[in-house]
Amino acid sequence: MRPAHPTEQAVGMEHYVSDTDGIGGHLREDDEHFRVRELERFSTEPVDASLDAYPHLVFRVTLSGWDTNDFASRLSDALGISRERVNWAGTKDKYAVTTQLFSVYGADPADLPDVNGAEIDVLGRAGRSLEFGDLAGNAFELVVSDPAQPANVAQITDELHAFGGLEDEDTEGTVVGVPNFFGQQRFGSRRPVTHKVGLEIARGDWEGAVMAYLGNPTDAEPEGTQDARAFVQETRDWQEALERFPNRLRYERSMLHGITECDGEPGPEDFRAALERVPSNLQRLFVHAAQSYAFNLMLSKRLERGLPFDRPVEGDVACFADTDAPAGLELPDTDRLQRVDERRVRSVTRHCERGRAFVTAPLVGTDTELADGEQGEIERAVLDDLGLEPADFDLPGEFYSSGTRRAILVRTPLEYETDPLTLEFSLPKGSYATVVLREYLKVDPVDLG
């Protein structure tokens, strides 16, 4: 196996599974070079259906230069309605051309505004709003700029096809497989520290969690920011640190404000309160990133042991495929789990070979039951090394997590063109395009962003 980039190793992605040199290059030279289209499962009634029964107007929007949240705010402002009446299934990036569904409660097609950078196509009406579960996955069309060795795309594709272990029957393109790592974005592309904060939270070290967020200077940041982080890390002079942190670091400054308002020396409850000053979604992300880091390490250790990703061994925990997934998309349903004992290895292997089942690893939480056999040894060893156990996630408020399991392999039919070098593939929700692209480019993760 080929060692991963050091920045990836720092978040648990320790290897590439393709040995061929990367094609090099970078992404997003232009928004048009990064296209994402949602694969949804949401049905609508005709647009003239009764508003009483179907009050939600549903439309597909292709956006350029808009992230999802900003467009939703622009839409609600133009309609003169609460932002809460605008819903969608998945959040998309500003620096891309994205196609996704929106629903608006009580709107009429004639009310929809003309917005620069947005093409709106009304689909019909629905009896409920869109929600996250309506997103099955995403289809990608990505252009790689300035590749150094573009011819290597063919050999890498062959190696990823072998790793995926699925034949190409009834598919367009070659089926490739990669470990279903959490991509660099989960931890911070330029400053990967969210998992460090989450690990300290799970260990009950609230001061350590605050310092993981405030400290940890990186070379990717401006020199003044690095100096401010180094200062607070060395001195714990909260008031002076507040003066030094730039205004744009509003979450760090909010934490520091909370600490400076304490009477006397801050204690564990004060540091926890400081963490709780950041938005609830970021609080959850801290813990989710810690779980993701442990998951990545488990996949890396499975690779090192030479265990398969495309089929189970005795002791694994498998899940089955979501039968309502769009055609051509493998979508794991982690609510349907089965332990693979000696009697079931053969039957579950057959399901995996047909794309109907998937081996899983845990996103550890309070309800997690670890695997048996070699995979169980891996899971326990990773948690021991991190000083964690499932009960540690019985945390207050937004930090609590019951855990779940996640497929360890993601597969997709992939097509490519060489002029310009373009990759097309689809992934289930929750999987990262960068975990496919990293195998092809083998560059600094910043160039995958």
C-alpha positions in Angstrom: 0.0 0.0 0.0 1.1 3.5 -0.7 1.3 6.0 2.2 -1.2 8.9 2.1 -0.3 12.6 2.2 0.7 13.6 5.7 -2.3 15.9 6.1 -4.6 13.0 5.4 -2.7 10.7 7.7 -3.4 13.3 10.5 -7.1 12.6 10.2 -6.8 8.8 10.0 -6.5 8.2 6.2 -3.2 6.5 6.3 -3.0 4.8 2.9 -4.0 4.9 -0.7 -5.3 1.7 -2.1 -4.0 2.4 -5.6 -0.3 2.2 -6.1 0.1 4.1 -9.4 1.5 7.6 -9.2 -1.2 10.2 -9.1 -2.3 12.3 -12.0 -1.6 15.5 -10.1 -3.4 18.8 -10.8 -6.1 20.6 -8.9 -9.8 21.1 -8.8 -12.2 24.1 -9.0 -10.1 26.3 -11.3 -13.5 27.5 -12.4 -17.0 26.9 -10.9 -18.0 25.1 -14.1 -15.3 22.6 -13.4 -17.1 21.2 -10.4 -20.7 20.2 -11.1 -22.9 18.4 -8.6 -26.5 17.2 -9.1 -28.6 15.8 -6.4 -30.0 12.3 -6.7 -33.3 12.6 -4.9 -36.3 10.4 -4.1 -39.2 12.8 -3.8 -42.5 12.7 -5.7 -44.7 15.7 -6.5 -48.3 16.3 -7.6 -49.1 18.7 -10.6 -48.5 22.3 -9.9 -52.3 23.0 -10.0 -53.0 20.5 -7.2 -55.0 21.8 -4.2 -53.0 24.1 -1.9 -54.9 22.7 1.1 -53.6 19.2 0.5 -50.3 20.1 -1.2 -49.1 23.4 0.2 -45.4 23.0 -0.6 -44.2 24.3 -4.0 -41.3 22.1 -5.2 -38.7 23.2 -7.8 -35.3 22.3 -9.1 -32.6 25.0 -9.0 -29.2 25.1 -10.8 -27.0 27.5 -8.9 -23.7 29.1 -9.8 -21.9 31.2 -7.3 -24.5 30.5 -4.5 -24.2 28.2 -1.5 -27.5 26.7 -0.5 -28.1 28.7 2.7 -27.4 32.1 1.0 -29.8 31.2 -1.9 -32.5 30.2 0.6 -32.1 33.5 2.4 -32.3 35.4 -1.0 -35.4 33.4 -1.8 -37.2 34.1 1.5 -36.4 37.8 1.3 -37.8 38.1 -2.2 -40.9 36.2 -1.2 -41.3 38.2 2.0 -41.6 35.0 4.1 -39.8 33.4 7.0 -36.6 31.6 6.1 -38.1 28.6 7.9 -40.6 28.1 5.1 -37.8 27.3 2.6 -36.5 23.7 2.8 -34.0 21.5 0.9 -32.5 18.0 1.2 -28.7 18.7 1.0 -26.4 21.7 1.5 -24.2 22.6 -1.5 -21.0 24.6 -2.0 -20.7 28.1 -3.4 -17.7 27.3 -5.6 -19.5 24.9 -8.0 -22.4 24.5 -10.3 -25.0 22.7 -8.3 -28.5 21.3 -9.1 -30.9 20.5 -6.2 -34.5 20.6 -5.1 -36.1 23.2 -2.9 -39.6 23.4 -1.4 -41.4 26.6 -0.2 -44.6 26.4 1.9 -47.5 28.4 0.5 -45.7 29.8 -2.6 -47.0 30.1 -6.1 -44.9 29.7 -9.2 -45.5 33.3 -10.3 -44.1 34.5 -6.9 -40.6 33.0 -7.6 -38.0 35.7 -8.3 -35.5 36.0 -11.1 -32.1 35.6 -9.4 -28.7 36.0 -11.1 -26.9 32.7 -11.1 -30.0 30.6 -10.5 -32.1 28.7 -13.0 -35.4 27.6 -11.5 -37.6 24.8 -12.9 -40.9 24.3 -11.1 -41.8 20.6 -10.7 -45.1 20.6 -8.8 -46.5 20.5 -5.3 -46.1 18.2 -2.3 -47.9 17.6 1.0 -44.8 18.0 3.0 -41.5 19.9 2.9 -38.2 18.5 1.7 -35.9 17.0 4.3 -32.5 15.4 4.6 -33.9 11.9 4.1 -35.0 12.8 0.6 -31.5 13.0 -0.6 -30.2 9.7 -1.8 -26.9 10.8 -3.2 -25.0 13.1 -5.6 -23.8 12.9 -9.2 -20.4 14.6 -9.9 -18.8 15.9 -13.1 -15.3 17.2 -12.2 -12.6 18.7 -14.3 -8.9 18.2 -13.2 -6.8 21.2 -14.1 -3.1 21.0 -15.0 -2.7 17.2 -14.4 1.0 16.2 -14.5 0.4 12.6 -15.5 -3.0 12.4 -17.1 -2.3 9.0 -18.7 -2.3 7.4 -15.3 -6.0 7.7 -14.9 -6.6 4.4 -16.8 -4.3 2.3 -14.5 -5.7 3.9 -11.3 -9.2 3.1 -12.5 -8.2 -0.5 -13.0 -6.7 -0.7 -9.5 -9.8 0.8 -7.9 -12.0 -1.6 -9.9 -10.1 -4.5 -8.5 -10.4 -3.1 -5.0 -14.2 -2.7 -5.3 -14.7 -6.3 -6.2 -17.9 -5.8 -8.3 -18.2 -6.7 -11.9 -19.5 -4.1 -14.4 -22.7 -5.8 -15.4 -25.4 -3.4 -16.6 -23.5 -0.3 -15.7 -22.1 2.6 -17.7 -18.4 3.1 -17.0 -16.1 0.9 -14.9 -17.2 0.2 -11.3 -14.5 1.5 -8.9 -14.3 1.1 -5.1 -12.5 3.1 -2.4 -12.5 3.0 1.4 -15.5 5.1 2.6 -13.3 7.5 4.6 -14.6 10.8 5.9 -12.9 13.4 3.7 -10.6 16.2 4.8 -13.6 18.7 4.9 -15.0 16.8 7.9 -12.0 17.9 10.0 -11.1 21.3 8.4 -9.2 21.3 5.1 -6.6 23.9 6.2 -6.8 23.5 9.9 -7.9 20.0 10.8 -8.7 20.3 14.5 -12.5 19.6 14.9 -11.8 16.0 15.8 -9.2 17.0 18.4 -11.9 19.2 20.1 -14.3 16.3 19.9 -11.9 13.8 21.4 -11.3 16.1 24.4 -15.0 16.5 24.9 -15.6 12.7 24.9 -12.8 12.4 27.4 -14.5 14.9 29.7 -11.6 17.4 29.4 -13.6 20.6 28.7 -10.5 22.9 29.1 -8.6 20.6 26.7 -11.4 20.9 24.2 -11.4 24.7 24.3 -7.6 24.8 23.9 -7.8 22.4 21.0 -10.0 25.0 19.2 -8.3 28.2 20.4 -4.7 26.9 20.1 -3.1 24.6 17.5 -1.7 27.2 15.1 -1.1 26.0 11.6 1.1 27.4 8.8 -2.0 27.7 6.6 -3.2 30.7 8.7 -2.0 34.3 8.6 1.0 35.0 10.9 -1.1 37.2 13.2 -3.6 34.4 13.8 -0.8 31.9 14.4 0.7 34.2 17.0 -2.6 34.7 18.8 -3.2 30.9 19.0 0.4 30.4 20.2 -0.1 33.1 22.8 -3.2 31.7 24.4 -1.8 28.2 24.3 1.3 29.3 26.2 -0.1 31.9 28.6 -3.9 31.2 29.3 -4.1 35.0 29.4 -7.7 35.1 28.2 -8.2 38.8 28.3 -5.1 39.6 26.4 -5.8 36.8 23.9 -9.2 38.3 23.2 -7.4 41.5 22.2 -5.1 39.6 19.9 -7.6 37.3 18.1 -8.8 39.0 14.9 -12.5 39.9 14.6 -13.1 37.4 11.8 -12.5 34.5 14.2 -15.9 35.1 15.8 -16.3 31.6 17.3 -12.9 31.8 19.0 -13.7 35.3 20.3 -17.1 34.1 21.5 -15.4 31.4 23.6 -12.9 33.9 25.0 -15.6 36.3 25.9 -17.3 33.6 27.9 -14.1 32.7 29.7 -13.2 36.3 30.6 -16.7 36.8 32.1 -16.0 34.1 34.7 -15.5 35.0 38.4 -11.9 33.9 39.2 -10.1 31.1 37.5 -12.4 29.2 35.0 -13.3 25.6 35.9 -14.6 22.7 33.9 -18.2 24.1 33.8 -16.9 27.4 32.6 -15.0 25.8 29.7 -18.0 23.7 28.8 -20.2 26.9 28.8 -17.6 28.6 26.5 -17.9 25.7 24.0 -21.7 25.9 24.2 -21.5 29.5 22.9 -20.8 28.3 19.4 -23.7 27.3 17.2 -25.4 23.9 18.0 -24.4 22.5 14.6 -20.7 23.1 15.3 -21.1 21.6 18.8 -22.4 18.4 17.1 -19.7 18.6 14.5 -17.0 18.4 17.2 -18.2 15.0 18.4 -19.1 13.8 14.9 -15.5 14.6 13.8 -14.1 12.6 16.7 -16.3 9.6 15.7 -15.2 10.1 12.0 -11.5 10.1 13.0 -11.9 6.9 14.9 -13.8 5.4 11.9 -11.0 6.4 9.5 -8.4 4.8 11.7 -10.4 1.6 11.8 -10.5 1.5 8.0 -6.8 2.2 7.9 -6.0 -0.7 10.3 -8.3 -3.0 8.3 -6.3 -2.2 5.2 -3.0 -2.9 7.1 -4.3 -6.3 8.1 -5.2 -7.2 4.6 -8.9 -7.8 5.3 -11.3 -7.3 2.4 -13.6 -4.3 2.1 -15.9 -5.8 -0.5 -17.0 -8.8 1.5 -17.2 -9.9 5.1 -15.0 -12.0 7.4 -16.3 -13.8 10.4 -17.2 -11.3 13.2 -18.1 -8.4 10.9 -21.3 -6.5 11.1 -23.0 -6.0 7.8 -25.9 -3.8 6.7 -28.2 -4.2 3.7 -29.0 -2.0 0.7 -31.8 0.6 0.7 -34.2 -0.9 -1.9 -35.7 2.6 -2.6 -32.3 4.0 -3.9 -32.2 5.5 -7.4 -31.1 3.1 -10.1 -27.3 2.6 -10.3 -26.7 4.0 -6.8 -25.6 1.7 -3.9 -27.2 3.2 -0.8 -26.5 1.4 2.5 -29.3 1.2 5.1 -27.6 1.1 8.4 -30.8 0.6 10.3 -30.8 -3.0 8.9 -27.7 -4.7 10.5 -26.7 -8.3 10.7 -23.8 -9.9 12.6 -21.8 -12.2 10.3 -21.1 -15.4 12.2 -19.4 -18.4 10.7 -22.7 -19.7 9.3 -23.5 -16.4 7.5 -20.2 -15.5 5.9 -21.1 -17.2 2.6 -24.6 -15.8 2.3 -23.6 -12.3 3.2 -20.7 -12.5 0.8 -23.2 -13.3 -2.0 -25.3 -10.2 -1.1 -22.1 -8.1 -1.1 -21.1 -9.4 -4.5 -24.5 -8.2 -5.8 -24.3 -4.8 -4.2 -27.1 -5.8 -1.7 -25.1 -5.7 1.5 -22.1 -3.9 2.9 -19.5 -4.5 5.6 -19.6 -1.7 8.3 -17.5 -0.1 11.0 -18.9 2.0 13.9 -19.3 5.7 14.4 -19.0 5.1 18.1 -21.7 6.3 20.5 -23.6 5.2 23.6 -25.5 2.4 21.8 -22.6 1.0 19.8 -22.0 -2.7 19.9 -18.6 -3.5 18.5 -17.9 -6.2 16.0 -16.4 -9.6 16.8 -13.4 -11.4 15.3 -10.6 -9.4 13.6 -12.7 -6.4 13.0 -13.7 -6.3 16.6 -10.1 -6.4 17.6 -9.4 -3.4 15.3 -12.3 -1.4 16.7 -11.3 -2.1 20.3 -7.7 -1.3 19.7 -8.5 2.0 18.0 -10.7 3.0 20.9 -8.1 1.9 23.5 -5.5 4.0 21.7 -7.7 7.0 21.8 -8.7 6.5 25.4 -12.4 6.1 24.5 -15.3 3.7 25.0 -19.0 3.9 23.9 -20.2 5.2 27.3 -18.0 8.3 26.9 -20.5 9.7 24.4 -23.2 10.0 27.0 -22.6 13.8 27.0 -24.7 16.8 27.8 -26.8 18.7 25.3 -25.7 18.8 21.7 -22.6 16.8 22.4 -24.5 13.5 23.1 -24.4 10.8 20.4 -25.9 7.3 20.4 -23.7 6.4 17.4 -24.4 4.4 14.3 -22.5 2.2 11.8 -21.3 3.1 8.3 -20.3 1.1 5.2 -16.5 0.7 4.9 -16.6 0.6 1.1 -18.1 3.0 -1.4 -18.5 1.9 -5.1 -19.6 3.8 -8.2 -19.5 3.4 -12.0 -16.9 5.9 -13.1 -16.4 7.4 -16.6 -13.5 9.6 -17.6 -12.4 11.7 -20.6 -8.9 12.9 -21.1 -9.3 16.3 -22.9 -10.0 18.0 -20.6 -9.4 15.4 -17.9 -13.0 14.9 -16.6 -14.3 12.3 -14.1 -18.0 11.5 -13.7 -19.4 9.3 -10.9 -22.2 9.2 -8.3 -22.0 8.6 -4.5 -24.5 7.9 -1.8 -25.3 10.6 0.7 -22.7 11.0 3.4 -19.8 9.9 1.1 -17.2 12.3 -0.1 -16.1 13.0 -3.7 -12.7 13.7 -2.3 -12.2 10.1 -1.2 -12.5 9.1 -4.8 -10.4 12.0 -6.2 -7.6 11.6 -3.7 -6.8 8.2 -5.2 -6.5 9.8 -8.7 -4.7 13.1 -7.9 -2.6 12.0 -4.8 -1.9 15.7 -3.9 -2.2 18.0 -0.9 -5.8 17.8 0.2 -6.1 21.6 -0.2 -5.9 21.0 -4.0 -9.0 18.7 -3.7 -11.1 21.4 -2.0 
